[in-house]
């Protein structure tokens, strides 16, 4: 097998789920004695030591190398990737359908539309195309990729075992039953449904509760502004928008949470679901996209968008400790699928498959 396996991506971002996976893949490869670097166009300054400029890859390129490309939209990185003579693996993390952004973000609407068209252009230019879920793999197959497979997202959940930022805990000294959602403030995540569901819950079931929406709204100010107006119109208290937060603060918000609620309508995977699993927080999630597959038998799936019934389900978790305990136990079992030893073995099988072809 080739002793060099490198990764391509548009960007390497601090705290981003895909960037975290890239770091975990590199750690795994280096642990196998394989030379491995990450080549990107953009990087967060905090990640500078881990990134190389993608334009320098020509000095590394060889037909014996394997290059793993994390597919994204509209990037010159993809143009270089598909021109090099190296063996090629593409990982598809999903592109949200453009229809979710028609009313909020014209540029993102265009880029997502173009991205899904672009996906079809590369089907004869890769040796293997991987989805991090069967949901994503099926999209690749439907796009015409002849060789596909699954690589469950490679996670390192150990950092979530460390204490969170004590300042966050200090900001919320009062003990309130807390509903949490983590994710970028973007229309497909359906933050409006989270707010409506919480309004029903707080009004009808438990007034001493709060909703924390932990995610970056930069670039989505129009959508975020509409959400804030909704909160005001409902005269709804105890809704917290955190904005972009560092990792230590994210852990602190998980520590505050009593339940994790997702009503997103498009998920190619859903890493925060597993982060909540790791924090032993019961998860209630709408079964959209790859959510059911990601949860792997853990948590509680909601198959129909009935916000009143969902609010009632939250109350059942609050008042019946037996339900909550059984949900958390199933979530711990579900995490076995993402054990680093197991996902590392799957990664190496895919690399061997391409190297030996």
VEXTOR-992089 format. One record per residue: residue in three letters; x, y, z of N, C-alpha, C in turn; residue number from 1. Coordinates in steps of 0.001 Angstrom, whole numbers, plus 500000, padded with zeros to 6 digits. Example, Ala and Ser with C-alpha at 12.3 -4.5 7.8 and 13.67 -1.06 7.14 Angstrom:
BEGIN
R residuo    n.u    n.v    n.w   ca.u   ca.v   ca.w    c.u    c.v    c.w num
R     ALA 513190 494310 507800 512300 495500 507800 513200 496700 507800   1
R     SER 512850 497750 507080 513670 498940 507140 512900 500030 507870   2
This chain:
BEGIN
R residuo    n.u    n.v    n.w   ca.u   ca.v   ca.w    c.u    c.v    c.w num
R     UNK 500836 498808 500000 500000 500000 500000 500869 501240 500000   1
R     UNK 500412 502276 499342 501110 503555 499347 501360 504012 500773   2
R     UNK 502534 504588 501004 502841 505082 502342 502540 506560 502463   3
R     UNK 501879 507147 501465 501436 508539 501570 499947 508620 501246   4
R     UNK 499197 509137 502202 497765 509355 502009 497464 510763 502523   5
R     UNK 497109 511647 501610 496889 513043 501960 495421 513421 501807   6
R     UNK 495064 514586 502370 493686 515062 502295 493612 516443 501650   7
R     UNK 492563 516639 500873 492250 517925 500259 490918 518421 500822   8
R     UNK 490816 519724 501040 489542 520347 501408 489640 521831 501090   9
R     UNK 488500 522469 501004 488513 523915 500758 489062 524648 501964  10
R     UNK 488685 524215 503173 489117 524952 504363 489318 524014 505543  11
R     UNK 490118 524487 506482 490329 523801 507750 489941 524796 508833  12
R     UNK 488850 524496 509538 488243 525448 510456 488277 524916 511874  13
R     UNK 488534 525778 512812 488594 525384 514220 487204 524992 514709  14
R     UNK 487076 523763 515215 485826 523313 515807 484794 522789 514837  15
R     UNK 485036 522893 513539 484093 522419 512532 484121 520891 512475  16
R     UNK 482945 520264 512293 482858 518806 512352 483706 518137 511272  17
R     UNK 483654 518667 510046 484439 518059 508963 485924 518268 509201  18
R     UNK 486294 519451 509670 487704 519698 509977 488184 518772 511095  19
R     UNK 487342 518560 512092 487704 517625 513163 487915 516222 512613  20
R     UNK 487069 515833 511659 487247 514512 511058 488554 514444 510279  21
R     UNK 488897 515506 509572 490158 515521 508839 491342 515328 509781  22
R     UNK 491282 515974 510924 492348 515814 511909 492405 514384 512434  23
R     UNK 491231 513776 512631 491180 512403 513134 491691 511423 512080  24
R     UNK 491362 511665 510817 491880 510821 509736 493402 510915 509680  25
R     UNK 493920 512136 509754 495381 512299 509718 496039 511607 510904  26
R     UNK 495448 511744 512093 496009 511086 513273 496047 509574 513082  27
R     UNK 494959 509037 512528 494880 507592 512289 495957 507147 511306  28
R     UNK 496104 507865 510212 497079 507502 509181 498505 507580 509715  29
R     UNK 498800 508642 510415 500158 508777 510969 500426 507689 511997  30
R     UNK 499377 507296 512720 499528 506202 513671 499849 504883 512991  31
R     UNK 499503 504763 511706 499822 503572 510908 501182 503703 510205  32
R     UNK 501897 504790 510496 503200 505016 509868 503113 505565 508458  33
R     UNK 501980 506142 508103 501763 506664 506756 501954 508173 506768  34
R     UNK 502731 508666 505831 502892 510115 505722 501565 510725 505293  35
R     UNK 501113 511753 506013 499800 512325 505733 499782 513805 506086  36
R     UNK 499319 514632 505136 499178 516070 505334 497780 516493 504896  37
R     UNK 497407 517710 505297 496113 518292 504936 496368 519527 504083  38
R     UNK 495812 519539 502872 496012 520628 501920 494692 521371 501722  39
R     UNK 494718 522685 501957 493490 523475 501897 493761 524821 501226  40
R     UNK 492669 525489 500897 492756 526856 500365 492718 527881 501497  41
R     UNK 491860 527676 502467 491710 528599 503594 491889 527827 504899  42
R     UNK 492362 528532 505927 492453 527889 507235 492292 528942 508330  43
R     UNK 491723 528500 509430 491640 529322 510632 493058 529497 511176  44
R     UNK 493420 530711 511590 494780 530912 512127 495144 529938 513236  45
R     UNK 494148 529508 514004 494420 528550 515093 494789 527172 514563  46
R     UNK 494535 526944 513258 494819 525645 512645 496018 525715 511698  47
R     UNK 496732 526835 511724 497806 527063 510744 498860 525958 510754  48
R     UNK 499176 525444 511912 500233 524423 512002 499824 523092 511372  49
R     UNK 498531 522940 511116 498033 521668 510583 497747 521717 509082  50
R     UNK 497867 522888 508461 497424 523054 507078 498581 523424 506159  51
R     UNK 498505 522919 504914 499415 523322 503853 498592 523875 502703  52
R     UNK 499172 524828 501969 498492 525408 500816 498316 524335 499743  53
R     UNK 497076 524189 499283 496774 523121 498315 497607 523245 497048  54
R     UNK 498045 524468 496702 498828 524667 495477 500220 524045 495579  55
R     UNK 500660 523715 496795 501963 523080 496984 501911 521574 496776  56
R     UNK 500704 521046 496555 500604 519592 496501 501364 518996 495323  57
R     UNK 501579 519744 494274 502290 519200 493112 503665 518659 493502  58
R     UNK 504241 519195 494571 505546 518703 495039 505419 517344 495728  59
R     UNK 504227 516969 496131 503978 515701 496820 503379 514660 495889  60
R     UNK 502763 515122 494811 501933 514264 493966 502689 513078 493391  61
R     UNK 502011 511926 493361 502575 510707 492795 501434 509762 492451  62
R     UNK 501552 509017 491358 500513 508011 491038 500359 506943 492115  63
R     UNK 501353 506824 492999 501288 505833 494073 500572 506361 495312  64
R     UNK 500373 507676 495388 499694 508260 496542 498188 508027 496473  65
R     UNK 497561 508088 497621 496097 508173 497703 495768 509555 498263  66
R     UNK 494844 510237 497605 494397 511545 498084 492907 511459 498402  67
R     UNK 492559 511901 499601 491167 511932 500051 490673 513367 499952  68
R     UNK 489608 513569 499193 489062 514909 498984 487703 515018 499668  69
R     UNK 487572 516008 500544 486308 516291 501196 485548 517266 500304  70
R     UNK 484579 516741 499565 483913 517510 498517 483129 518691 499090  71
R     UNK 483300 519850 498460 482503 521030 498781 482246 521787 497493  72
R     UNK 481497 522862 497607 481005 523531 496399 481931 524655 495945  73
R     UNK 482037 524792 494622 482666 525951 494011 484089 526235 494449  74
R     UNK 484934 525236 494494 486289 525434 495012 487341 525091 493967  75
R     UNK 488374 525933 493827 489486 525571 492941 490259 524364 493442  76
R     UNK 490085 524007 494714 490731 522817 495245 490241 521585 494492  77
R     UNK 488949 521557 494187 488408 520399 493466 488992 520313 492065  78
R     UNK 489229 521446 491431 489798 521438 490079 491192 520830 490080  79
R     UNK 491996 521176 491094 493332 520592 491190 493243 519102 491513  80
R     UNK 492370 518764 492447 492233 517365 492859 491957 516458 491664  81
R     UNK 491082 516883 490791 490695 516013 489691 491686 516029 488525  82
R     UNK 492738 516853 488631 493778 516862 487592 495007 516063 487975  83
R     UNK 495221 515818 489253 496444 515135 489675 496368 513648 489328  84
R     UNK 497540 512980 489179 497553 511566 488764 497378 510588 489922  85
R     UNK 497268 511083 491148 497174 510224 492327 495866 509421 492327  86
R     UNK 495851 508352 493093 494607 507614 493310 493676 508483 494162  87
R     UNK 492385 508432 493863 491475 509428 494424 490301 508797 495165  88
R     UNK 490106 509268 496403 488912 508962 497189 488204 510283 497464  89
R     UNK 486929 510336 497194 486144 511527 497509 485178 511197 498639  90
R     UNK 485125 512059 499654 484149 511922 500730 483100 513016 500553  91
R     UNK 481853 512591 500479 480744 513518 500275 479986 513679 501589  92
R     UNK 479983 514908 502095 479321 515201 503361 477933 515812 503158  93
R     UNK 477487 515863 501936 476170 516354 501546 476171 517857 501262  94
R     UNK 475366 518226 500283 475083 519622 499972 473594 519839 500201  95
R     UNK 473264 520811 501026 471861 521086 501326 471134 521539 500061  96
R     UNK 469961 521008 499774 469206 521458 498599 468995 522969 498603  97
R     UNK 469149 523573 497439 469115 525033 497333 467768 525620 497727  98
R     UNK 466713 524822 497663 465375 525334 497936 465211 525854 499363  99
R     UNK 466044 525386 500288 465954 525865 501663 466354 527334 501793 100
R     UNK 467091 527868 500811 467661 529208 500959 467045 530247 500029 101
R     UNK 466000 529867 499309 465432 530761 498303 465011 532106 498879 102
R     UNK 464501 532116 500093 463975 533350 500671 464969 534087 501558 103
R     UNK 466148 533501 501782 467046 534096 502775 468451 534407 502270 104
R     UNK 468935 533699 501249 470343 533878 500881 470529 533544 499400 105
R     UNK 470518 534553 498571 470595 534343 497122 471886 533647 496700 106
R     UNK 473014 534057 497279 474302 533481 496881 474380 532010 497263 107
R     UNK 473959 531687 498488 474013 530295 498922 473045 529436 498110 108
R     UNK 471916 530016 497734 470981 529303 496859 471682 528892 495571 109
R     UNK 472376 529844 494970 473080 529568 493706 474192 528553 493898 110
R     UNK 474972 528707 494965 476121 527827 495171 475685 526389 495459 111
R     UNK 474622 526227 496234 474140 524872 496512 473557 524237 495251 112
R     UNK 472868 525029 494445 472329 524508 493186 473466 524065 492263 113
R     UNK 474480 524921 492139 475633 524588 491301 476401 523394 491858 114
R     UNK 476496 523328 493199 477248 522251 493831 476662 520884 493534 115
R     UNK 475344 520792 493556 474718 519501 493261 474862 519140 491788 116
R     UNK 474911 520142 490905 475204 519866 489501 476658 519419 489344 117
R     UNK 477558 520109 490065 478986 519812 489978 479291 518400 490459 118
R     UNK 478531 517936 491446 478754 516595 491979 478707 515541 490875 119
R     UNK 477823 515729 489913 477659 514752 488834 478831 514782 487847 120
R     UNK 479562 515897 487821 480647 516039 486845 481842 515154 487169 121
R     UNK 481976 514741 488426 483194 514072 488868 483031 512563 488991 122
R     UNK 481901 512033 488529 481631 510617 488779 482608 509684 488082 123
R     UNK 483239 510136 487001 484215 509283 486313 485645 509688 486623 124
R     UNK 485824 510524 487637 487154 511037 487963 487650 510593 489336 125
R     UNK 486908 509710 489993 487339 509211 491303 487437 507689 491269 126
R     UNK 488349 507168 492081 488476 505716 492204 487459 505155 493193 127
R     UNK 487034 505986 494149 486061 505555 495139 485393 506792 495715 128
R     UNK 484077 506763 495815 483322 507867 496408 482634 507361 497666 129
R     UNK 482864 508052 498779 482343 507626 500070 481350 508635 500616 130
R     UNK 480281 508142 501220 479400 508972 502028 479664 508669 503483 131
R     UNK 479444 509666 504352 479599 509369 505780 478314 508796 506365 132
R     UNK 477330 508576 505490 476095 507883 505858 475571 507176 504615 133
R     UNK 474689 506212 504808 474043 505559 503672 473195 506565 502895 134
R     UNK 472614 507518 503587 471851 508597 502949 472718 509326 501915 135
R     UNK 473956 509655 502302 474868 510342 501384 475400 509402 500312 136
R     UNK 475656 508142 500688 476140 507196 499680 475102 507003 498573 137
R     UNK 473840 506948 498935 472790 506780 497935 472743 507967 496977 138
R     UNK 472999 509164 497484 473055 510324 496595 474191 510175 495586 139
R     UNK 475318 509662 496025 476433 509426 495109 476063 508387 494060 140
R     UNK 475433 507324 494503 475018 506274 493570 474019 506817 492552 141
R     UNK 473071 507608 493024 472079 508196 492130 472703 509196 491159 142
R     UNK 473830 509798 491567 474540 510731 490690 475402 510010 489658 143
R     UNK 475496 508682 489761 476198 507904 488752 477588 507443 489122 144
R     UNK 477977 507559 490405 479313 507101 490800 479330 505574 490797 145
R     UNK 480279 504970 490080 480270 503510 489934 480770 502761 491165 146
R     UNK 481667 503368 491937 482221 502704 493116 481953 503585 494330 147
R     UNK 481118 503110 495231 480757 503896 496401 480915 503053 497664 148
R     UNK 480901 503724 498783 480990 503046 500067 480633 504008 501183 149
R     UNK 480751 503530 502409 480431 504347 503583 481640 504390 504506 150
R     UNK 481952 505575 504973 482922 505758 506054 482218 506554 507146 151
R     UNK 481729 505862 508205 481103 506615 509298 482046 507713 509771 152
R     UNK 481492 508874 510037 482343 510013 510354 483265 509669 511523 153
R     UNK 484514 510018 511391 485516 509665 512388 485548 510747 513457 154
R     UNK 485211 510345 514671 485018 511287 515767 486005 511034 516895 155
R     UNK 486380 512114 517548 487078 512010 518824 486228 512766 519845 156
R     UNK 485459 512025 520621 484547 512639 521579 485175 512832 522960 157
R     UNK 486434 512453 523103 487097 512588 524401 487120 514027 524918 158
R     UNK 487325 515047 524042 487341 516422 524565 486052 516834 525266 159
R     UNK 484946 516154 524974 483687 516509 525629 483631 516021 527071 160
R     UNK 484608 515207 527471 484665 514752 528853 485299 515791 529773 161
R     UNK 485935 516804 529185 486594 517843 529979 485565 518874 530447 162
R     UNK 485863 519593 531537 484927 520614 532020 484754 521738 530999 163
R     UNK 483563 522291 530947 483297 523428 530074 483737 524733 530701 164
R     UNK 483608 525804 529946 484004 527137 530405 483174 527534 531626 165
R     UNK 483812 527798 532767 483047 528140 533981 482310 529474 533867 166
R     UNK 482769 530355 532961 482093 531640 532791 480667 531430 532307 167
R     UNK 480480 530465 531372 479137 530187 530864 478235 529727 531996 168
R     UNK 478736 528824 532810 477938 528356 533941 477567 529519 534857 169
R     UNK 478495 530450 535026 478230 531619 535866 477175 532544 535303 170
R     UNK 477020 532524 533982 476013 533383 533351 474597 532873 533594 171
R     UNK 474475 531585 533946 473159 530977 534139 473097 530307 535512 172
R     UNK 473182 531107 536573 473215 530505 537913 471886 529861 538315 173
R     UNK 470774 530374 537761 469476 529819 538121 469282 528469 537443 174
R     UNK 468698 527534 538163 468487 526195 537622 467155 526152 536884 175
R     UNK 467224 526077 535565 466028 525946 534743 466173 524717 533863 176
R     UNK 465050 524072 533580 465080 522916 532692 465428 523414 531298 177
R     UNK 466485 522857 530703 467095 523465 529520 467019 522562 528305 178
R     UNK 466465 523126 527220 466417 522483 525911 467535 523073 525073 179
R     UNK 468318 522224 524417 469478 522676 523652 469393 522198 522211 180
R     UNK 469823 523078 521299 470120 522658 519926 471434 523299 519520 181
R     UNK 472273 522546 518828 473582 523020 518376 473632 522930 516859 182
R     UNK 473943 524035 516212 474085 524023 514757 474061 525436 514209 183
R     UNK 474650 525599 513058 474646 526903 512404 473207 527362 512173 184
R     UNK 472972 528639 512394 471633 529187 512187 471394 529330 510691 185
R     UNK 470666 528367 510163 470490 528233 508718 469120 527579 508488 186
R     UNK 468416 527941 507402 467000 527558 507289 466694 526073 507364 187
R     UNK 467543 525207 506803 467207 523778 506826 467188 523201 508238 188
R     UNK 467811 523892 509198 467797 523421 510588 466462 523701 511275 189
R     UNK 465626 524520 510657 464270 524801 511138 464250 525324 512580 190
R     UNK 465012 526384 512793 465011 527027 514106 463626 527558 514465 191
R     UNK 462846 527959 513472 461504 528455 513759 460636 527377 514407 192
R     UNK 460841 526119 514005 460082 525032 514622 460538 524774 516060 193
R     UNK 461837 524923 516306 462343 524788 517668 461715 525854 518573 194
R     UNK 461639 527087 518070 461071 528181 518861 459581 527942 519113 195
R     UNK 458847 527524 518090 457407 527257 518251 457172 526109 519243 196
R     UNK 457975 525068 519120 457829 523924 520023 458130 524336 521461 197
R     UNK 459173 525124 521642 459517 525589 522988 458426 526498 523545 198
R     UNK 457843 527325 522697 456749 528194 523142 455588 527355 523676 199
R     UNK 455238 526293 522965 454182 525397 523433 454574 524733 524753 200
R     UNK 455817 524295 524810 456266 523604 526018 456230 524536 527234 201
R     UNK 456763 525730 527064 456847 526684 528183 455456 527163 528597 202
R     UNK 454566 527321 527631 453218 527816 527921 452325 526762 528561 203
R     UNK 452451 525515 528104 451489 524473 528487 452014 523466 529503 204
R     UNK 453340 523327 529591 453879 522250 530426 454769 522732 531566 205
R     UNK 455762 523541 531270 456747 523867 532307 457310 525269 532049 206
R     UNK 456824 526226 532788 457205 527624 532551 458656 527911 532945 207
R     UNK 459185 527133 533901 460548 527387 534379 461548 526631 533503 208
R     UNK 461617 527016 532239 462470 526326 531268 463102 527348 530336 209
R     UNK 464117 526911 529635 464777 527810 528673 465243 527013 527463 210
R     UNK 465462 527747 526365 465927 527176 525102 467244 527838 524736 211
R     UNK 468266 527027 524539 469573 527541 524109 469814 527090 522676 212
R     UNK 470047 528058 521801 470325 527802 520388 471778 528191 520144 213
R     UNK 472638 527193 520108 474083 527413 520052 474570 527260 518621 214
R     UNK 474810 528392 517946 475286 528314 516577 475577 529679 515998 215
R     UNK 476420 529693 515007 476850 530921 514347 475776 531414 513393 216
R     UNK 475480 532707 513438 474490 533273 512520 475121 534161 511455 217
R     UNK 476449 534307 511462 477109 535181 510490 476851 534690 509066 218
R     UNK 476434 535610 508213 476062 535262 506848 474595 534930 506708 219
R     UNK 473922 534735 507833 472495 534419 507836 471723 535437 508672 220
R     UNK 472167 536694 508629 471556 537715 509467 470067 537923 509160 221
R     UNK 469685 537773 507892 468278 537959 507544 467414 536888 508206 222
R     UNK 467836 535655 508121 467094 534550 508747 467099 534701 510260 223
R     UNK 468240 535024 510840 468369 535197 512285 467478 536332 512773 224
R     UNK 467439 537422 512009 466583 538538 512378 465119 538130 512418 225
R     UNK 464697 537307 511464 463330 536815 511460 463031 535954 512674 226
R     UNK 464005 535155 513090 463821 534318 514278 463672 535176 515536 227
R     UNK 464480 536220 515621 464391 537100 516796 463055 537832 516826 228
R     UNK 462551 538215 515649 461234 538848 515603 460148 537867 516052 229
R     UNK 460301 536600 515666 459339 535591 516095 459324 535473 517621 230
R     UNK 460500 535447 518228 460597 535369 519685 459905 536572 520325 231
R     UNK 460129 537754 519762 459497 538968 520294 457982 538929 520127 232
R     UNK 457524 538502 518949 456081 538463 518681 455368 537494 519618 233
R     UNK 456049 536405 519961 455462 535420 520874 455609 535824 522337 234
R     UNK 456327 536955 522553 456621 537413 523919 457227 536271 524741 235
R     UNK 458183 535625 524089 458783 534411 524640 460093 534745 525339 236
R     UNK 460161 534426 526602 461381 534659 527371 462230 533391 527408 237
R     UNK 463483 533571 527822 464401 532452 528047 464781 531719 526767 238
R     UNK 464905 532470 525662 465480 531936 524432 466827 532601 524241 239
R     UNK 467887 531807 524208 469253 532331 524144 469887 531936 522820 240
R     UNK 470305 532932 522046 471120 532713 520849 472562 532976 521250 241
R     UNK 473407 531974 521176 474792 532149 521643 475678 532819 520606 242
R     UNK 475336 532708 519313 476277 533110 518270 477447 532144 518227 243
R     UNK 478488 532508 517484 479674 531651 517382 480355 531561 518736 244
R     UNK 480706 530346 519148 481327 530145 520453 482523 529210 520327 245
R     UNK 483540 529402 521170 484675 528466 521182 484259 527136 521806 246
R     UNK 485113 526140 521636 484768 524778 522049 484469 524686 523540 247
R     UNK 485258 525340 524371 485050 525225 525824 483670 525743 526228 248
R     UNK 483173 526768 525528 481834 527271 525819 480767 526300 525322 249
R     UNK 481020 525675 524169 480081 524677 523665 479907 523559 524679 250
R     UNK 481008 523064 525232 480926 522002 526241 480104 522475 527430 251
R     UNK 480276 523728 527828 479523 524271 528961 478026 524311 528670 252
R     UNK 477652 524626 527450 476224 524634 527101 475653 523214 527103 253
R     UNK 476444 522256 526642 475999 520863 526774 475802 520502 528251 254
R     UNK 476698 520986 529104 476588 520683 530532 475307 521264 531138 255
R     UNK 474818 522361 530580 473591 522983 531074 472332 522247 530621 256
R     UNK 472450 521466 529538 471268 520916 528870 470667 519732 529616 257
R     UNK 469330 519686 529623 468588 518536 530135 468066 517657 529005 258
R     UNK 467876 518245 527830 467417 517494 526658 467938 518195 525416 259
R     UNK 468232 517392 524402 468672 517927 523112 467540 517704 522117 260
R     UNK 467119 518787 521441 466001 518712 520504 466437 519166 519123 261
R     UNK 466231 518320 518120 466511 518661 516727 465240 518490 515907 262
R     UNK 464868 519564 515188 463734 519506 514273 464165 519853 512853 263
R     UNK 465457 519685 512590 466026 519947 511271 465346 519096 510209 264
R     UNK 465228 519656 509013 464588 518923 507917 465568 518457 506848 265
R     UNK 466859 518701 507039 467850 518118 506128 469164 517963 506865 266
R     UNK 469586 516721 507056 470854 516407 507706 471543 515298 506927 267
R     UNK 472751 515581 506443 473537 514546 505790 474184 513618 506800 268
R     UNK 474317 514103 508037 474824 513268 509126 474237 513752 510448 269
R     UNK 474846 514756 511090 474329 515290 512342 475235 515010 513527 270
R     UNK 476466 515543 513494 477446 515288 514550 476964 515719 515937 271
R     UNK 476296 516884 516100 475872 517256 517458 474959 516234 518132 272
R     UNK 474227 515444 517355 473428 514372 517960 474324 513434 518755 273
R     UNK 475477 513100 518181 476394 512177 518842 477143 512863 519984 274
R     UNK 477391 514155 519847 477992 514889 520957 477060 514872 522168 275
R     UNK 475756 515045 521912 474780 514963 523003 474747 513555 523593 276
R     UNK 474834 512533 522726 474923 511153 523224 476094 511024 524191 277
R     UNK 477248 511545 523763 478463 511421 524574 478331 512149 525913 278
R     UNK 477507 513185 525957 477291 513945 527195 476133 513384 528022 279
R     UNK 475580 512234 527595 474474 511585 528307 473244 512488 528428 280
R     UNK 472978 513231 527356 471789 514083 527285 470761 513378 526411 281
R     UNK 469561 513120 526888 468563 512469 526030 468249 513321 524808 282
R     UNK 468167 512673 523663 467988 513355 522385 466615 513029 521815 283
R     UNK 465929 514082 521368 464688 513948 520603 464958 514592 519252 284
R     UNK 464729 513863 518165 465097 514389 516848 464089 513972 515790 285
R     UNK 463786 514905 514917 462943 514634 513760 463727 513790 512768 286
R     UNK 463089 512751 512238 463781 511772 511402 463918 512269 509963 287
R     UNK 464794 513256 509770 465034 513819 508435 466413 513410 507942 288
R     UNK 466509 513115 506639 467809 512782 506063 468446 511603 506761 289
R     UNK 469697 511803 507219 470469 510714 507820 470314 510627 509335 290
R     UNK 469364 511370 509911 469259 511430 511370 469037 510051 511991 291
R     UNK 468090 509286 511460 467816 507963 512032 469049 507068 511956 292
R     UNK 469728 507107 510830 470939 506305 510654 472027 506742 511631 293
R     UNK 472219 508047 511771 473230 508579 512681 472955 508141 514117 294
R     UNK 471695 508199 514520 471335 507880 515902 471429 506384 516203 295
R     UNK 471384 505544 515187 471741 504133 515324 470975 503430 516447 296
R     UNK 469692 503728 516556 468891 503083 517583 468846 503812 518904 297
R     UNK 469606 504890 519039 469595 505682 520266 468651 506868 520142 298
R     UNK 468389 507540 521258 467532 508715 521251 466084 508376 520951 299
R     UNK 465288 509409 520754 463878 509264 520402 463650 509933 519056 300
R     UNK 463164 509171 518092 462885 509699 516757 461447 510192 516678 301
R     UNK 461280 511365 516094 459959 511915 515813 459750 511808 514308 302
R     UNK 458771 511037 513883 458582 510788 512452 457558 511725 511820 303
R     UNK 456835 512478 512633 455855 513411 512105 456005 514737 512834 304
R     UNK 456005 515829 512091 456166 517151 512701 454860 517567 513376 305
R     UNK 454717 517182 514614 453596 517608 515448 454224 518271 516672 306
R     UNK 454268 519594 516663 455024 520314 517687 454406 520174 519075 307
R     UNK 453092 520074 519149 452449 519902 520452 452804 518537 521047 308
R     UNK 452732 517497 520248 453095 516169 520739 454574 516113 521113 309
R     UNK 455407 516793 520337 456835 516825 520665 457065 517529 521986 310
R     UNK 456340 518631 522230 456443 519324 523515 456015 518394 524652 311
R     UNK 454978 517613 524421 454548 516648 525422 455597 515580 525683 312
R     UNK 456316 515194 524638 457387 514213 524788 458525 514778 525644 313
R     UNK 458828 516060 525459 459842 516700 526301 459426 516653 527771 314
R     UNK 458128 516893 528020 457646 516861 529407 457738 515451 529987 315
R     UNK 457483 514448 529163 457613 513070 529648 459045 512778 530059 316
R     UNK 459996 513263 529306 461408 513069 529661 461751 513799 530957 317
R     UNK 461146 514964 531162 461434 515728 532385 460854 515061 533622 318
R     UNK 459665 514522 533489 458941 514040 534676 459111 512554 534957 319
R     UNK 459580 511808 533971 459734 510356 534161 461203 509978 533993 320
R     UNK 461884 509838 535125 463311 509529 535087 463614 508194 534430 321
R     UNK 462673 507264 534501 462897 505962 533880 463003 506059 532378 322
R     UNK 462154 506881 531763 462227 507072 530307 463566 507681 529943 323
R     UNK 463940 508738 530657 465197 509423 530364 466391 508485 530496 324
R     UNK 466397 507676 531543 467520 506750 531758 467609 505710 530657 325
R     UNK 466485 505182 530219 466515 504165 529160 466965 504765 527835 326
R     UNK 466572 506012 527567 467012 506687 526340 468523 506873 526361 327
R     UNK 469045 507344 527475 470497 507581 527581 471267 506262 527469 328
R     UNK 470754 505200 528054 471426 503892 527952 471493 503426 526506 329
R     UNK 470403 503614 525750 470403 503234 524334 471376 504095 523537 330
R     UNK 471513 505347 523919 472453 506235 523230 473901 505803 523451 331
R     UNK 474216 505369 524663 475577 504874 524926 475873 503658 524059 332
R     UNK 474892 502775 523919 475057 501598 523065 475243 502009 521610 333
R     UNK 474489 503014 521165 474557 503470 519766 475928 504017 519416 334
R     UNK 476625 504587 520381 477933 505183 520115 479000 504149 519768 335
R     UNK 478737 502881 520055 479734 501843 519758 480055 501805 518265 336
R     UNK 479085 502163 517438 479300 502196 515980 480424 503143 515602 337
R     UNK 480650 504174 516424 481611 505221 516090 482899 505088 516897 338
R     UNK 483115 503914 517454 484353 503668 518178 485541 503917 517248 339
R     UNK 486527 504710 517667 487642 505074 516777 488372 503877 516186 340
R     UNK 488490 502781 516934 489164 501606 516401 488394 501027 515216 341
R     UNK 487082 501013 515332 486243 500462 514270 486252 501353 513028 342
R     UNK 486093 502656 513208 486077 503557 512042 487455 503627 511386 343
R     UNK 488518 503518 512187 489868 503500 511613 490055 502266 510734 344
R     UNK 489527 501139 511164 489625 499910 510369 488889 500059 509045 345
R     UNK 487710 500691 509064 486948 500906 507825 487716 501830 506894 346
R     UNK 488302 502893 507445 489111 503810 506630 490238 503071 505928 347
R     UNK 490971 502237 506660 492111 501543 506072 491653 500542 505014 348
R     UNK 490496 499921 505211 489965 499005 504192 489686 499752 502889 349
R     UNK 489129 500943 502981 488853 501733 501783 490159 502153 501086 350
R     UNK 491148 502541 501866 492431 502949 501289 493099 501755 500612 351
R     UNK 493061 500581 501249 493609 499378 500621 492895 499048 499316 352
R     UNK 491589 499208 499323 490782 498916 498144 491220 499755 496949 353
R     UNK 491499 501028 497214 491920 501931 496131 493375 501681 495759 354
R     UNK 494225 501458 496751 495653 501278 496490 495928 500036 495639 355
R     UNK 495122 498995 495858 495372 497719 495195 494650 497585 493864 356
R     UNK 493847 498568 493540 493073 498490 492279 493989 498625 491070 357
